[in-house]
Amino acid sequence: MRKIHVIGIGAGDPEQLTLQAVRAMRGTDVFFVLDKGEVKADLTRLRRDMLDAHVPTGTYRVVEARDPERDRTAGGASYSPAVGDWRSARADVYEGLIAGELGEDQVGAFLVWGDPALYDSTLGILEEVLGRGAVEFTYDVVPGISSVSALAARHRTGLNRVARPVQITTGRRLAGEGFPDGVDDVVVMLDARQAFRQYAGEDMHIYWGAYLGTPDEILVSGPVAEAAPRIERLRAEARERKGWIMDTYLLRRGPGDG
């Protein structure tokens, strides 16, 4: 029976790999990497650097495949179907990789940014592949340090305050639905809209970070009214320089208190 490791590798800092992750990597025969194109070649290189640092040369293979393009123009009622189509296209790729590149007694692995349980599609896609019944395998999950954990650590703050909840959401939802009721601390991911700008006139504090854990890391914190213009400028400059950006932030109602 083929076996798959789904390994969380942290937000970008090679030193954030857990001992469990390193052990799983050293027990892997084939690593599957989805290539996102030349613009995001940094992401593939970081994975290879981690393998070079922790797995003996000659004990594994790396198999790359092109990541299917997602329709990023879809919005409103079309958004969820577009994501579903993209995930099914990814399932086609995963199925082909596992069936064609992994022997029946071998171990394969997907190296997942952050933590596989938080805003990542790998687990759902593997379940879709299994449900098709064309290829059999088992899989396990190695948790990783998420960008959310890395963000809080770099800003030396907690995600929630005493006896208060914290909510994790997306920029799309924050822009469309506003700040959640009954919550004073909200972590926002996947925010191409920079929805934090709509809170510049309120008593709100932001802890923002991009490329967390990498040499390109950028951090900004402060009242939204003061920090928002700087974040917009730095974000635009970084995206122009690198061609892509991965960022997240914590919005805190009231003054920041660490």
N, C-alpha and C positions, 0 to 999 in steps of 0.2 A: 504494500500500500504506500503510495506517495504521501509525503508529509510536507506541509507548508508552515513556515514560521512567518507571522506578521509582526515585525519588530519595530517598535517605536524607537527612533534614533535621536529624539530631542529636537529643539528648535533650530539648531545649526552649529552649536558649539560641540566639537568632537569630545570634549571632556565631560559632556552631559550624558554620554552613553552609560547605561547601567551595567553592572557586572553580569546580570542576567542576559542583557542584550549581547554582550561580547561572547558569552558562552554559547548562545544560540547561533551567532554568526560563525563561530568556529566549528559548529556542527552542521553547517550548510554546504551542500554540494553546488547548487546553482542559485545565483542571485538574479532576480528579474528586475529590470530598471526600465521605466517608461520614459523615453526621451521627449522632452517638451520643446525641442528645437534649439537653435543656436542662441536665441535670446536668453533662455534659462539654462544654458550649459553649466552655469555655476552650481546648480542643484545636483546635476549628475556628477560633477567633479568632487563635490563635498562627500557624496556617497562613496566614491572610489577612494578618496583620501582616508575615510574611516576604515574601509576594508584593508587598505595598505598598512594602516597603523595597527590593526588588531587581529588580522587573519593571516596565517602563514601563506606566503606565495606558493602557487602551484596546487593548493588544496581545494580550489573552487573555480567555477566559471561565472562570468557575468554575461547575461543575455539581455540585450537592449531591444526595445520595440518602440515605435512611434505612438505617442499618446494621441488618441482621437481628439479632434477639435470639438469644442462645445459651442453651441449657439449662444453667444453672450449678448445678443441683441434682444432675445426673448424676455418679455416682461409680463407682469400681470398674470392672467390665467394661463399664459403660454410658458411661464417660467418652469413650473414643476414638470410638465411633459418634456420640455427641452432637456432638463437635467436627467430625466428618466431615459431618454434616448441616448444621451452621452454615456450613462452608466452601462446601458446594454451594449453599446459599442465597445466600451472598456472590457466588459465581460467576454466579448468575442476574442479580444486580444489575450486576456488572461487564460482563457480556455485553450487557445492555440499554443501559448507558451508552455503551459503545464503539460499538455498532451504531447507536444512535439519536442520539448527540450529537457524534460525531467523523467529519468528512468523510474520504473515502477518501485524500486527499492531505494530511491534517492530522496534527499531533503532539499526543498527549495525555500526561498525567502523573498519577501517584499520588505524593503526598508522604508518605513513610513515616517514622514516628518512629524515631529511632536509626538502625540499619543494617538494610537489607532482608534480610540474610543471617542475622540473629540473632533468633529467636523472633518472626518476623513471617510472616503467611500469604500476603502479596501474590503472591509468585513462584509458589507452588503453585497459587493460584487462577487466575492468568493461564494457567498450563499446562493447567489443567482446561478453561478457556474455549476455548483453542486446540484441545484434543482433541475438543471437541464438533463442531468444523468449521463452525459457523454464521456465524462472523465471522473474517476474516483480519487479522492484524497482526504486526508484529515488535516486539520490546521489548529495551531495554538496562537496565542496572542501574548506578546511581551510588551508591557506598558512602557511608555516613554515620558520624558519631561516635556510637557506641552508648552506652546508659546505663551499660554496664559500664566503658567507657573513661572516661566522665565521672565515675563514682563513684571510680575509682582516682585520677584527677587531683585531684578535690576533697579527697580525704583524703591526698593526697601520698604514695601508696604504690604499690608494684607489685602486680600480680595474682599473681605467683608468686615463689618464692625460688630462689636459685641451684641449678641442676640439678634442680629439682623441678617436677612438672606442676601445672597448675591445671585444675579441672573446672567447667563451667557446667551447672547443673541447675535444676530447679524446686522450689518449696516442696512440691508434692505428692509428688515423689520423695524429697526429703529427709525428710519426715515419715514416709513409708511404708517407705523402705529404709535410712534412717540415713546416717551420714557414709560416703562411699565409701572402700573399702580402698585403701591405697597413695597417698592424696592428702591433703595437709595444708592446701590452699587451695581453697575451694569458693565460687564465685559463685552466688548463689541469686536466681532471678527468679520472678515470679508467685506470691508466697507469701502468700496470704490467710490461711493457717493460723498464720503467725508461728512456723514450725518451729524457729527459733533458740532458742526458750525451752527446748527439751529438752536444751540443752547448757549450761545455767546452772551445773551442778555439775561441769563439766569445765574443763580449762585451755584455754580457747578465747577468741579475740579477734574482735570484730565491727566492721566498717566499714559503716555503714548510711546510705542516703540516699533521700529522697523528693522528688518534683517536681524532679529534678535539672535545673539550668540555667534554672529559672524563678524569678520573684520569690518564690515560695512554698517554695523549696528548704529542706529540713531535713537536717542532718547530725548523726550521733551515732557515736562510736567508743569502744572500751574493752573490757575484759573482759566477756564475755557476762553473767556474774553481776551486774555493776554496771550495764551498759548496757540489758539487757533490759527492766526495769521502765520506764525512761525512754522507750525506743522504743515500748513498748506504749501508754503514756499519750499521747505526741506523735502516734502514728499514729491513735489513736482520736479525738483532738481534731481533727486535720486532716481525717479522713474525715467527721466530723460537720459541720465548717465548710464543706467544699467538695463533699461528696457522693460523692467518688471519691478514689482515691489510686493513684499509681504509685510503687513503691519497689523497691529491690534492695539486696543487701548481699553483702559478702565475709566468709566465716567462715574464720578462720585458726587452725589448731591450734597451741597454744603462745602465748607473748606476742607482741603486735604489734611488728613491727620496722621498719615503714616501708619 
